[in-house]
Structure formats: structure tokens, C-alpha cells
Amino acid sequence: MNAPLNFGPESRGGGLPIAFKGDGRDLAFPLGRINEPAAGEPAGLNLRDEFFKYLGLALKHRWLLLAGCVSGLVIGFLVTFTSTPIYRATATIKADLDAAKVVKLDTVDTGQVADHPSRFYQTQKELLRSRSLAERVAGNLDLRDDAGLVNPRPNSSWAKLRRLVFPEKPGEKLDLAQRKAAAAGLIRGGMFVDQAPNSSLMTISFDSPDPGWAAKIANAVAENFTESNLERRYGNSKYARKFLEEKLEDLKVKLEDSEKALVAYEDKEQIVNTKVGKDQQPLADSDLAALNAALQQARTERIKAQELWEQAAKTKGLALPQVLNDKSIAVLREKRATLAADYQDKLAVFKADYPDMRRLKAQIAQMDAEIDRAVSFVTASLKAQHESLLQQEELLQKDIEKARAKVLEGRNKNIQRQILQREADSTRTLYDGLLQQYKDLGVAGATGVNNVAVIDLAQTPGAPYQPNLQKNLLTWLVFGLLGAVAVVVWFEIMDDTFKSPEDIEDQLGLAVLGLIPKSKEDIFESLRNSPVSAIAESYRSLRTALQFSTSNGLPKSLVVTSPNPGEGKSTTSVALATNFAQLGMKVLLIDADLRNPSAHRLLKRETERGLTNYLVGGAIAPDILQETDVSGLSFMATGPLPPNPAELLAGQNMTKLLSSASENFDVVIIDAPPVLGLADAPLLASIAAGTLLVLGAGESRRGVVKAALKRLHFARAQMVGAILNKFDMHDASYAYQSYAYGALQYYGYGSKSAPKAIAN
């Protein structure tokens, strides 16, 4: 049985540790959030962060980028050194849309490209690049017989050196057709045509290893193009004149035949053309049009009269406008209304049989009869008007039928005549137009004006146009830099490790309590003998952050673990225990890594007896505690390594050990195994007051760390934060380099002017 250590009842500082916050600020001081903009801060600062982020990447991979740039410069120099010098000669010509006109003409060559200058100049460029012009130039310069020009040898320094080492063998001789095609291809391949903006000037450039031939060929192309353009214009005019002569002869015969046929038909049908002007109509057509208009008007009036008469028949004429507007009827109605009113007044005094009353009634009846007669007269007049208009419409319809028959008879006789007349007119018009064009072409062919002229002949170039050392170096420098950037991007995409505190806080949501720089020095030697060194100051900063990591301050028991082996958890555990002991605190360091212990090597202690002896009940705690070289620091080694570490750590003895040790020591630090693949670390984290996750900068992959943190959360571990170990300032982003550099400078502040150690 394990004898009690007189550690007393279990105590963990009154409840589970939580992040202590005061005045809205996290006292854990997460380093990665220093660069985050505060609430209400302009969002434009993100541009600064992005700038420093990419600047940091450039500084991090500066040697790779420099290597890419140097490689590009070397390649550019080699390309320039091994390239054959090329000389460029340029001639200038002027190509006008239309040639100068001696007389005003309207021939086939004019007015076709005035509205499309871009099409015209594009055509001129293609003509300059044409195979026929190249063959003409090659023939005039006898390029087909110059083997050195048709099949040139490279003239670069590298080519000369290669010919000295490896002499060339004589090549096969080419026949005339092959030399002709090769010469034309040489001219077309080395020629460049360009046009000055908003101008009719065009430049003809030719590139060649021989400066003399470059000038000769450029001038020959310009001169031959001018000559061929003039020949083409004259050839077009000559061909057009010949074509028009043939067409005029045919049209002349056709015009005579059509006019004879027209006269013969008029004589046969006895047709006399009395029509004057193209817009006048024959008399029969005019009569028909007039009758149609009269019929339409008569029909309209008849319909109106019919509607009035039908309305009068339905309403007995009382509602007709003619009745309502008739003055005599209106007078009769007024008299009747007066008599009716008098009758109604007296009816109140006299009876209807009274003589005066009978007289008034007779007068009213007489008025009604007169009104009916007047209305009947108006109705009868409307009926008579309707019948008259109907009869007039019938007569006009008969006249129209007669006129239409006359028009159709005249048109039938005139159809063939119009056909013959139209054929004669069209033939005469076509003949006159072609005759005028024939005369214009005669004048144009006699003038011989060209719209293309040579402005400047090419001069023999004095210096090579290519290769351009500056241009090649700049181009390959850009290519090398782009290649290096692509490699850097690939590296960054493939590298998913944590490299800065911002990555940890953004990806894991843990506060970064410390930043431990990468150091080649002996850490424990620095902690004991160099208290103002950067590594010592960084662990003291971590110690301070842990003292404010929970609402109750420093956790009484702290598990230090990491996702993977080799990330520095054991070194961190020993360093933290040493720092707390240097404050005068009683510290117990337990090496709970029962699989691969290393804390005993750092403290130079034995592992024969330790934690496993206590967990299996083979020893009591005071017997297995070891004193260290640091005052106040006690160490419990692992002891013999068991075959079942997880079962030992899951027992009640481990919980009792932590509970009792928390009462007798100010802080208990547990060096736990890595999280992934093992159940040890989650078991220890579930019974400790706090858990600190150690991540190696540039070593901990994000997926692995997230999986480890997920296991710790499932075990209900009280996470106090994380530290970024082995931090290399040169591998961090530029924005964080500024902070890290300042922090490391501060950590080493005063190290050079530290006073001599005071003797005990």
C-alpha cells in the first residue's frame, strides 16, 4: 500500500480554472493578437498586414529568390553569348489611299478604299509580305546563286568556337527550285512591315546576320513594291479597257435590235404614244380614278341618308336632328305646350266638359296633327334623298364598269410595247455608262500616276539589333524571379505547419502564452548562469503569463504535452520548473512520459525508482522524490517503464498523488507523453488543473495539432494556452519579425553590461 505523504485533503484552488479577464482584456496576453486591429480601427490596416506578410515571405525565402534571379541572369547572359548577331536595316515608303489625279475621273481604281483606310493599309502590308514580291526581289538580287545567304552559317561566338572544335561537313547542293524557294523564304522570314500611327508612311525592315545584305534587301523590297504597284495599276486599266471594248460591241448590236423591234410593234398595233412625262396617266386611267372617287363619295352620302331614314322609321321622326332643328315644328311645339299648360290650369276650376275646356282640347289636337304632318314631310324628304343617292350610286357603278373595260383593253395592247420600250431604255443606259468608263480608262492609262513612293532608302547598320544584352538580362531576370516565386508558392502551399502565434490563435483558438526562440545554447546553463539571456527571458515571460492564465492565478498542477514527439515539451517542463523554483516556490516536476522519458537526462538524475513504483504501490512518494541542483525543485522520475502505461495513469493513485502534491508544493508540473496515438496525455490532462500545449515552430502540422487538441477537449482538459517553441525569427512573417526581433532584443537587454555576479 502507498503510505500517505501527509499531503492532506485534495485541493485544486477552488474549482475549474477559467481564463481570467478584467476590463475586457485577456490577462493571458496572447501574443498573436497584438497585430489585430481593435474595434473601430480602420479596415485599411489589413493592406499593411498583407504587405508585411508577403515581405516576410520574401525575406524568408530570400536565398531561393536570389538564386532564381541569379539563374535568370546567367541564362540571359548565355543566351546573348550564344546568339548570332542580327543587323536590321529599314526603308520608308509612302502609300496614299488614292493616287494624285491629273484629271477628274471615276474609274475602277478610285473611291473603293476611301472609307476603309485600315483595310487598305492591311492589304499593302500583305502585298509586301507576299511570295511573289519575295521571288521578284530574290531574282533581281540573284540571291538564289548566293549559297552563303540562302543557307547562312551561325556567326555567334559559340558557333565560331564550335566550328573550330568540330569542323563542318559540306552540305548537299540545292537545285534551282529549292534555291528559289529558300531565297523567297529568307526574305519573307526576315522582313517586318509596320505603319506609323495616323500616317501613310510605312517602314520595311529586314534582319540579317550580314549588315550589307540587310540594307540591300530592304531597299530592293521597297523599290520592287513601288514598281509592281504601278504595273498592277496599269495592268488593271489595260484589262478593263479590253473588257469594255468587247462589252460595248455586244451592247451596240443589242441596242439596235431592241429599238427596231419597238418601232415594228408600234407600226403593227397602230399605237401612238400620246403620254407626256413619266408621272402623267392615260385619259382612261384618269377617268377611272375620278369615277372611283365619285362612287366612294356617293356611297358615303347614301349610307348616311339610309341611316337617317331608318332612324326616322323607327322613332316616327321625332328624334331626328332635322325634326329637332326645324323652326316651324319648334313653333308648333311651343304653341301646343302653351295650350297644354292653359288646359291644365283651367282643369283645376272647370270640368272637362266645359265649353272652354273642349275648345282648348280641340286646339291641342289640331296642334298635334300639324306637328305630325310636318314630321311626315321631313321623313318623306329623307326617304326621297336616300332613293336619289341610291340611284346615283348605281349609275356611277355602271360607268366604272365601262371605264374599267376600256382601261383593261388599252393595257393589254400596251403591255408588249412597254416591254420593248423598257428593254431598249435599259440597253441604251448600260451602253452610255460603259462608253463613258471606256473613255475615262483611256485617260487614266495615259497618266500613269503611282500612289506608292520611296521616301528613305535603308542605310547599312553599324551595330547589331539583336541580341540585346540588357533586354535579355532583364527578361530572363523576370523569368527567374517568377520561377522562384512559383517554387516559394508551392513550398508555402505544401507547408501547413504553425509558424507564428497568429496561426495558432486563428486555427486553434488558443492563447499563445510564450514565444521560445530557437537557440543552439545550453538552455539550462543559460537559465542558471545567464539570467539576462534571450532564452532565459523568454521562459520568464512564459512563467509570468502562466501566473495570470486562470482566475486563481497559476494552476496548482500543470500538464505539459505536445502533439508529436520532439517538439520540446520535456525541455519546456524542466525550464518552467526551474523558473518557478527560482522565484522561491516549491516545485515538483513529475516525469509522466512512461514510454520515452527524457527529463531525467536534462536534470542528470536516475530513473531506477519513480512514478511507476508509486502507482503500483511499491513505494511511497517521499522515498522516490529526488532533489535537483535548483533550490526548491523536486523531481520524480518515471521509474521502470511499464508495459501498460495508460492503465497505471488511469488509476486512483495518480489522482491521489496530484491532490496530495498540490497541497505540499506550490506548483506541480507534469511532463506528459505526446497526445496523438496515446491515451496517456488525455488521461493526465483530465485530472490536472491546467494543460499547456507545446508546438514546435515549423514542425507541428495543422491537422495533427487539431486532432490532438480535439482529443484533449474530449478528455475535458483545462487548456491554459499554448507556446510556440523553437521559433526562428528569420522564418516568420515580416510583420511578426518586427515583434519577435523587438522581443528578443528586449530579452537580451542588459546582457552585455551585466554586473559581475555577487559572491554568496
Secondary structure, DSSP 8 states (H G I E B T S, - for coil): -----S--S---SSS-----EETTEETT--GGGGGS--TT--TTHHHHHHHHHHHHHHHHTHHHHHHHHHHHHHHHHHHHHHS--BEEEEEEEEE-SS---SS----TTSSSSTT-HHHHHHHHHHHHT-HHHHHHHHHHHTGGG-HHHHS----SHHHHHHHHHS---------HHHHHHHHHHHHHHHEEEEE-TTSSEEEEEEEESSHHHHHHHHHHHHHHHHHHHHHHHHHHHHHHHHHHHHHHHHHHHHHHHHHHHHHHHHHHHT------SSS---HHHHHHHHHHHHHHHHHHHHHHHHHHHHHHHHHTTTT-HHHHT-HHHHHHHHHHHHHHHHHHHHHTTS-TTSHHHHHHHHHHHHHHHHHHHHHHHHHHHHHHHHHHHHHHHHHHHHHHHHHHHHHHHHHHHHHHHHHHHHHHHHHHHHHHHHHHHHHHHHHHHHH---SEEEEE-----SS--B--HHHHHHHHHHHHHHHHHHHHHHHHHH--B--SHHHHHHHH---EEEEEE--SS-HHHHHHH-TTSHHHHHHHHHHHHHHTSSTTSS-SEEEEE-SSTTSSHHHHHHHHHHHHHHTT--EEEEE--SSS--HHHHHT---SSSHHHHHTTSS-HHHHEEE-SSTTEEEE---S--S-HHHHHTSHHHHHHHHHHHHHSSEEEEE---STT-SHHHHHHHHSSEEEEEEETTTSBHHHHHHHHHHHHHTT--EEEEEEEEE-GGGS-HHHHHHHHHHHHHHTTTSTT-------
